[in-house]
Amino acid sequence: MYKKIAFTAVLVSLFSGCASVPLESEEASSRAKQYEAPKDGYAGLYIYRDSSIGGALKKDIWVNDECVGESAPNVFFYKQVEAGKGTKITTESEFSPNDLIIDTESGKNYYIEQYIKLGVFVGGANLKQVSEGEGQEDITPLKLAKPGKCSKK
């Protein structure tokens, strides 16, 4: 009986609550949602988390081993990276980080969704690249997070 109650409590805490991270101004968020082409020689990365599943969890995100920040539900990050190289996007997960490697072209934006999946003890995170249309639609209601603070590494 106690095991069932404990298991239920863990599940409820995993899928409820709401983590928060520092946000940029509404003006900066609106500007990022213009989806302008990045500067010459660079590609733009929009990395976002739009699901409330695992709402109490913050998960670190890195690009090419540099901290982008901690994600929380309903936030996104925007970062420009040197184009033409394999770009590694990494998310903290339950036991070890998960990577997504994409090839980028100069002047293009790329959209990466971070999602929370059920784990053994806590929720894990993973990444997937989505189309421009899907990414822009998903990002529209989200807020721009301040970059630069990761809890690990």
C-alpha positions in Angstrom: 0.0 0.0 0.0 2.7 2.5 1.0 4.6 1.7 -2.2 1.6 2.6 -4.3 1.2 5.9 -2.4 4.9 6.7 -2.8 4.8 5.8 -6.5 1.7 8.0 -7.0 3.4 10.9 -5.1 6.4 10.7 -7.3 4.3 10.7 -10.5 2.3 13.6 -9.3 5.4 15.6 -8.4 6.9 14.7 -11.8 4.0 15.9 -13.8 2.9 18.9 -11.7 4.4 22.0 -10.3 6.1 24.6 -12.3 9.7 25.4 -12.4 10.7 28.9 -13.5 13.8 30.5 -14.9 14.8 34.2 -15.3 13.2 35.7 -18.4 14.2 38.4 -20.8 12.0 41.4 -21.4 8.8 41.2 -23.4 10.4 43.4 -26.0 13.4 41.0 -26.3 11.0 38.1 -26.6 9.0 39.8 -29.3 12.1 40.7 -31.2 13.3 37.1 -31.2 9.9 36.0 -32.5 10.5 38.0 -35.7 12.6 35.1 -36.8 15.0 37.3 -38.8 17.9 35.6 -40.6 21.1 35.4 -38.5 24.2 37.4 -39.4 26.3 36.3 -42.3 28.3 33.1 -41.6 26.0 32.1 -38.7 22.9 30.0 -38.2 20.2 30.7 -35.6 19.0 28.1 -33.0 15.6 28.3 -31.4 15.6 25.8 -28.5 12.3 25.5 -26.7 10.2 23.6 -24.2 6.5 24.0 -24.6 5.0 21.1 -22.6 3.9 21.2 -19.0 4.8 17.6 -18.5 7.6 17.5 -16.0 6.7 21.1 -15.1 8.7 21.0 -11.8 11.9 20.1 -13.6 14.6 22.4 -14.9 17.0 20.8 -17.5 20.3 22.3 -18.6 20.9 22.9 -22.3 24.3 23.3 -23.9 25.3 24.1 -27.5 28.8 22.9 -28.5 29.5 22.3 -24.8 28.7 25.9 -23.8 25.9 26.5 -21.4 22.8 28.1 -23.0 20.8 27.9 -19.8 18.2 25.9 -17.8 14.9 25.3 -19.4 11.5 25.3 -17.8 8.0 24.9 -19.3 6.9 27.5 -21.8 10.3 29.1 -22.5 12.7 29.3 -25.4 16.3 30.3 -26.0 17.8 31.8 -29.2 21.5 31.5 -30.0 23.5 32.1 -33.1 26.2 29.6 -34.0 28.9 29.4 -36.6 27.4 27.8 -39.7 28.8 25.0 -41.8 29.9 22.9 -38.9 28.2 20.1 -37.0 26.4 21.8 -34.1 25.9 19.7 -31.0 22.9 20.5 -28.8 22.9 18.7 -25.5 20.3 18.4 -22.7 20.6 17.2 -19.2 18.7 14.0 -18.7 18.1 11.5 -15.9 21.4 9.5 -16.0 23.5 11.1 -18.8 23.2 14.0 -21.2 21.4 13.4 -24.6 22.9 15.0 -27.7 21.4 16.1 -31.0 23.9 17.0 -33.8 22.7 19.0 -36.8 24.4 20.5 -39.8 23.7 24.2 -40.2 23.7 26.6 -43.1 24.5 30.3 -43.0 21.5 32.6 -42.8 19.0 29.8 -41.7 17.2 29.3 -38.4 16.7 25.9 -36.9 14.1 24.8 -34.3 14.9 22.3 -31.6 12.2 21.0 -29.2 13.3 19.8 -25.8 10.7 17.4 -24.3 10.5 15.6 -21.0 10.0 11.8 -20.9 9.2 9.5 -18.1 12.3 8.3 -16.3 13.1 5.7 -13.6 13.5 8.2 -10.8 12.8 11.6 -12.3 11.9 12.7 -15.8 14.6 12.6 -18.4 14.9 15.1 -21.3 15.5 14.7 -25.0 15.8 16.8 -28.1 14.3 16.7 -31.6 14.6 19.0 -34.6 11.3 20.3 -35.9 10.2 22.1 -39.1 10.3 25.9 -39.3 6.5 26.0 -39.3 6.0 23.8 -36.3 8.8 25.5 -34.4 7.4 29.0 -35.0 3.9 27.9 -34.1 5.1 26.3 -30.9 7.3 29.3 -29.9 4.6 31.9 -30.4 3.1 31.7 -26.9 6.5 31.1 -25.1 8.8 33.5 -23.4 12.5 34.1 -24.0 14.7 32.8 -21.2 17.8 34.6 -20.1 20.9 32.6 -21.1 23.9 31.4 -19.2 23.0 29.6 -16.0 23.4 25.8 -16.0 23.3 23.7 -12.8 25.7 21.0 -14.0 29.1 20.6 -15.7 
